[in-house]
Amino acid sequence: MASLTSSPWLHLLLLLMAMGGTFTAAGGSGNPTAGFQKVHLADGDFQVQSPYNVPESQRFQYRDGVRTFWVHRNDKPFNTATHTNPRSEVRLRGHDYSSGVWQFEGYGYVPSGTSGVSVMQIHNEEGAAHSTVLMLHVYDGVLRFYSGAAVEPDIYDRWFRLNVMHDVGASTVAVYVDGEHKFSTSVTPSESYYFKFGVYMQHHDQSSCMESRWTNVTLYTKH
């Protein structure tokens, strides 16, 4: 795993945020959070889920404001009661929602070679008929809505600003990359929802090791 503190991309990201608070690389100029209220997130709201058979520190690192997640194709699930694929993720707890418009914002980085993995999702309540209403997968450098529509074609080896908006009443989701609207769709409603980010192995085209890095993760809402 590359050193985070020596990454010029990280230094550029933090510099740009310090200068203006809005990262607008790759031509982005919008602010999807306009009109939203920021939700306070405490450190304890970031619940890490990682393979049960290795120490958390071997699959997750939090240093200098950056959360780094990595998982291997042959890792175990995050507990012994589930048969789900390997993951190293944060589940944002204490902020489940069932109404209004909610938005996830984070600055992400996916190193080249990572493939066959979800890096962000909107999860339904436990026991729901469908587990999620949105997953963003990475396959060979393309960020996709699940395994389908391309959201962003060149996601590798650069910091990007990701905003994901969920309008519960309208049952729609929208995805913005670097301030630009990239994707929208209707989704099947459920009872309640929560956000996750990191790496969660999917069912095809997986690399042997999957990694993503995240900083300045924030939630916003409006009612």
Order of alpha helices (4+ residues) and beta strands (2+ residues): alpha-beta-beta-beta-beta-beta-beta-beta-beta-beta-beta-beta-beta-beta-beta-beta
